[in-house]
Structure formats: C-alpha cells, structure tokens
Amino acid sequence: ILALLLLAPCSAALADWELDNTKSAVNFVSIKNDSVGEVHNFASLVGFIGAAGNVQMTINLDSVETLIAVRNERMRELLFETAKFPSAQLTAKVEPAVLAEAAKGGVVTAELPVTLSLHGKDKTLTVPVVVVGGADGSMRVFTARPVLVNAADFGLESGVTALQQVAGLKAISHAVPVTLQLLFIQAE
C-alpha cells in the first residue's frame, strides 16, 4: 500500500469526492408474510469522500420510497420515527491506495468496515464494495453483495411489530438486505 501511495499521482488521488444524489441509491428489501419481497429506497442522500479517505453519508429517512404513500408514512412514523431520528449516517475510512487506484480509472474490491448510525444506535458492519474509477474523475461504489441489517441491532423491533399490526400481516422480516449504488464526482 505504501508503494502505491508513493507512486500515485497526488493531485488526482488526494482530491475530495461528492456524492451525486441523482445517480446514487440505497435500496433495501422487506419480506412480509414469509414470502413477499418488496424493494424500497431512499430518495435523499448526501455524502462525500475526503482526501484522507474519510467517508460520510447521510440518508434522509423521511425520503423513504416504497411506491405506496401510506406505507411511506407508516415507515416514517412507526419504524424510523423520523420526528425523533430524521436521518441515518454511514461513516467509514477508505485506504488512500483505493482512492489512488480509482483516480487512475482502476477497479478495486474491498471488505470495508462501515459504521451505521440509525435510530440512536451505532453498529459496525462489514460491507463488500467494488470501487470503479471513471475517466471523468468520477468514482462508482457499489456493494458486491447485499448487506444484512438486523432491526434488533438498532432498536427497531417495536417499529417492525407496529408495521406488522397496522398492516394486518402475520410476519415482517427483521433482517433486511441492503445494497448501495453510489456515484461520487471529484470536487472542483
């Protein structure tokens, strides 16, 4: 890694990247009644990767999109409790060598420790990512496979139960697969 850092073009490798919200997505799948899966996402994301590899991303939980207005409202109020917990945060540290390789247009795969702060709780998850550098100075980051987020780790069990009861369902899974598709643009 040290050799890569010394050989990397400093100006490109050490630039900051900003998240392009319009071309990025955080998707999750809910499973109800043990067999019905539905894909949802968040429409509002803000994030950056700093020159030293510090990653921060904020997910506006009020922007949850399930394609059903009443379900969006129920998730905001009963599950996420957005009046009290309006956002989730992801933080991580990326090795500068990964940024240098992406700045050169390379492809890197890594197992990245990511801290998820959600509903007043923090948990570090291992996220398998693929980082692809673009010729235009962009960087795409996506999950190599879904990451399972468990409701119990974030104190969301009562919210899941409340959703289940209000919708008249026999079950809603407490383990939720999550995927990331993120586009970062090199800051000016």
ROLUMBA-277997 format. One record per residue (C-alpha): x, y, z. Coordinates in nm, 4 decimals. Example, Ala and Ser with C-alpha at 12.3 -4.5 7.8 and 13.67 -1.06 7.14 Angstrom:
// ROLUMBA-277997
REC        x        y        z
REC   1.2300  -0.4500   0.7800
REC   1.3670  -0.1060   0.7140
***
This chain:
// ROLUMBA-277997
REC        x        y        z
REC   0.0000   0.0000   0.0000
REC   0.2857   0.2372   0.0822
REC   0.4373   0.1815  -0.2629
REC   0.1027   0.2588  -0.4282
REC   0.0742   0.5794  -0.2270
REC   0.4203   0.6953  -0.3277
REC   0.3616   0.6192  -0.6949
REC   0.0071   0.7587  -0.7150
REC  -0.0492   1.0953  -0.8814
REC  -0.1078   1.3130  -0.5763
REC  -0.3375   1.5762  -0.7237
REC  -0.5982   1.3269  -0.8502
REC  -0.5631   1.0707  -0.5732
REC  -0.5984   1.3206  -0.2901
REC  -0.8985   1.5106  -0.4239
REC  -1.2325   1.5049  -0.2456
REC  -1.5372   1.3394  -0.3990
REC  -1.9001   1.4469  -0.3517
REC  -2.1979   1.2142  -0.3817
REC  -2.4247   1.2665  -0.6826
REC  -2.7658   1.2074  -0.5227
REC  -2.9417   1.1871  -0.8609
REC  -2.7315   0.8875  -0.9703
REC  -2.6988   0.7096  -0.6367
REC  -2.9251   0.4704  -0.4497
REC  -2.9591   0.2926  -0.1172
REC  -3.2041   0.0062  -0.1696
REC  -3.3498  -0.2352   0.0832
REC  -3.5817  -0.5325   0.0595
REC  -3.8630  -0.6016   0.3034
REC  -4.0070  -0.9510   0.3321
REC  -4.3638  -0.9844   0.4551
REC  -4.5684  -1.2965   0.5331
REC  -4.2519  -1.5059   0.4851
REC  -4.2669  -1.4968   0.1042
REC  -4.3440  -1.1500  -0.0395
REC  -4.0379  -0.9373  -0.1081
REC  -4.0576  -0.5673  -0.1978
REC  -3.7742  -0.3335  -0.2974
REC  -3.7636   0.0141  -0.1420
REC  -3.5148   0.3013  -0.1456
REC  -3.4268   0.6417  -0.0065
REC  -3.4546   0.9403  -0.2415
REC  -3.2334   1.1835  -0.0489
REC  -2.8662   1.1106   0.0167
REC  -2.5767   1.3458   0.0941
REC  -2.2172   1.2327   0.1170
REC  -1.8505   1.2764   0.0445
REC  -1.5163   1.1037   0.0500
REC  -1.2349   1.3198   0.1845
REC  -0.8798   1.3230   0.0546
REC  -0.7609   1.1184   0.3537
REC  -1.0240   0.8513   0.2846
REC  -1.2846   0.9557   0.5414
REC  -1.6323   0.8680   0.4133
REC  -1.9536   1.0238   0.5397
REC  -2.3029   0.9762   0.4054
REC  -2.6366   1.0910   0.5451
REC  -2.9621   0.9192   0.4495
REC  -3.2742   1.1312   0.4940
REC  -3.5158   0.8733   0.6392
REC  -3.8157   1.0923   0.5510
REC  -3.7268   1.0217   0.1874
REC  -3.8128   0.6510   0.2152
REC  -3.9859   0.5407  -0.1057
REC  -4.1927   0.2216  -0.1141
REC  -4.4186   0.3248  -0.4054
REC  -4.7182   0.3303  -0.1678
REC  -4.7824   0.6650   0.0046
REC  -4.9472   0.5235   0.3170
REC  -4.6637   0.2709   0.3607
REC  -4.4069   0.5531   0.3267
REC  -4.5899   0.7418   0.6013
REC  -4.6103   0.4357   0.8265
REC  -4.2404   0.3611   0.7838
REC  -4.1513   0.7224   0.8686
REC  -4.3774   0.7333   1.1753
REC  -4.3814   0.3780   1.3125
REC  -4.0474   0.2295   1.2097
REC  -3.7906   0.5049   1.1666
REC  -3.9651   0.7589   1.3969
REC  -3.8279   1.0407   1.1819
REC  -3.9608   1.3148   1.4089
REC  -3.7036   1.1914   1.6620
REC  -3.4457   1.0274   1.4296
REC  -3.4595   1.2106   1.0937
REC  -3.1521   1.0543   0.9374
REC  -2.9112   0.7638   0.9333
REC  -2.5367   0.8129   0.8939
REC  -2.2720   0.5925   0.7376
REC  -1.9070   0.6544   0.8196
REC  -1.6003   0.4654   0.7047
REC  -1.2327   0.5027   0.6288
REC  -1.1066   0.4052   0.2842
REC  -0.7383   0.3313   0.2324
REC  -0.5730   0.6087   0.0279
REC  -0.4413   0.3391  -0.2100
REC  -0.8015   0.2591  -0.3076
REC  -0.8642   0.6262  -0.3864
REC  -0.5396   0.6448  -0.5844
REC  -0.6337   0.3400  -0.7913
REC  -0.9844   0.4766  -0.8556
REC  -0.8377   0.8144  -0.9543
REC  -0.6366   0.6318  -1.2217
REC  -0.9553   0.4648  -1.3539
REC  -0.8925   0.1325  -1.1807
REC  -1.1230  -0.1201  -1.0161
REC  -1.0774  -0.2218  -0.6527
REC  -1.2706  -0.4675  -0.4376
REC  -1.2579  -0.4465  -0.0592
REC  -1.4296  -0.5525   0.2608
REC  -1.4971  -0.2136   0.4199
REC  -1.5861  -0.1676   0.7886
REC  -1.8748   0.0810   0.7876
REC  -2.0377   0.2288   1.0970
REC  -2.4127   0.2692   1.0585
REC  -2.5787   0.5136   1.2986
REC  -2.9529   0.4512   1.2936
REC  -3.2305   0.5149   1.5441
REC  -2.9834   0.6254   1.8135
REC  -2.7661   0.3119   1.7838
REC  -2.4288   0.2528   1.6172
REC  -2.3086  -0.0733   1.4677
REC  -2.0083  -0.1541   1.2523
REC  -2.0924  -0.3723   0.9534
REC  -1.8559  -0.5265   0.7010
REC  -1.9606  -0.4063   0.3566
REC  -1.8163  -0.5769   0.0473
REC  -1.7631  -0.2981  -0.2062
REC  -1.6438  -0.2602  -0.5618
REC  -1.4909   0.0791  -0.6407
REC  -1.4615   0.1769  -1.0072
REC  -1.2841   0.4922  -1.1188
REC  -1.4136   0.6779  -1.4242
REC  -1.2105   0.8626  -1.6871
REC  -1.4091   1.1763  -1.5994
REC  -1.2827   1.1777  -1.2397
REC  -1.5917   1.0044  -1.1058
REC  -1.5923   0.7060  -0.8728
REC  -1.8644   0.4419  -0.8547
REC  -1.9023   0.2459  -0.5333
REC  -2.1437  -0.0432  -0.5079
REC  -2.1980  -0.3425  -0.2855
REC  -2.0611  -0.6677  -0.4239
REC  -2.3442  -0.8463  -0.2410
REC  -2.6310  -0.7342  -0.0144
REC  -2.5546  -0.6463   0.3464
REC  -2.7983  -0.7744   0.6077
REC  -2.9157  -0.5116   0.8563
REC  -3.0965  -0.6517   1.1590
REC  -3.3733  -0.4463   1.3212
REC  -3.2701  -0.5641   1.6690
REC  -2.9250  -0.4071   1.6313
REC  -3.0864  -0.0633   1.6035
REC  -3.3807  -0.0915   1.8439
REC  -3.6310  -0.1138   1.5580
REC  -3.8133  -0.4301   1.6721
REC  -4.1140  -0.2448   1.8122
REC  -4.1410  -0.0457   1.4888
REC  -4.1444  -0.3636   1.2825
REC  -4.4122  -0.5068   1.5140
REC  -4.6186  -0.1870   1.4827
REC  -4.5974  -0.2045   1.0998
REC  -4.6990  -0.5697   1.1072
REC  -5.0014  -0.4966   1.3257
REC  -5.1250  -0.1895   1.1365
REC  -5.0955  -0.3735   0.8025
REC  -5.2560  -0.6918   0.9377
REC  -4.9593  -0.9094   0.8397
REC  -4.8567  -1.2364   1.0005
REC  -4.4856  -1.1518   0.9723
REC  -4.2284  -0.8938   0.8595
REC  -3.8644  -1.0000   0.8486
REC  -3.6326  -0.8330   1.0991
REC  -3.3279  -0.8970   0.8757
REC  -3.3231  -0.6649   0.5752
REC  -3.0888  -0.6951   0.2743
REC  -2.9430  -0.3557   0.1773
REC  -2.7489  -0.2584  -0.1369
REC  -2.5611   0.0587  -0.2284
REC  -2.5051   0.2078  -0.5733
REC  -2.3185   0.5342  -0.5281
REC  -2.1638   0.7801  -0.7713
REC  -1.9052   1.0254  -0.6427
REC  -1.7849   1.3174  -0.8538
REC  -1.4445   1.4724  -0.7951
REC  -1.4885   1.8086  -0.6225
REC  -1.3585   2.1177  -0.8004
***
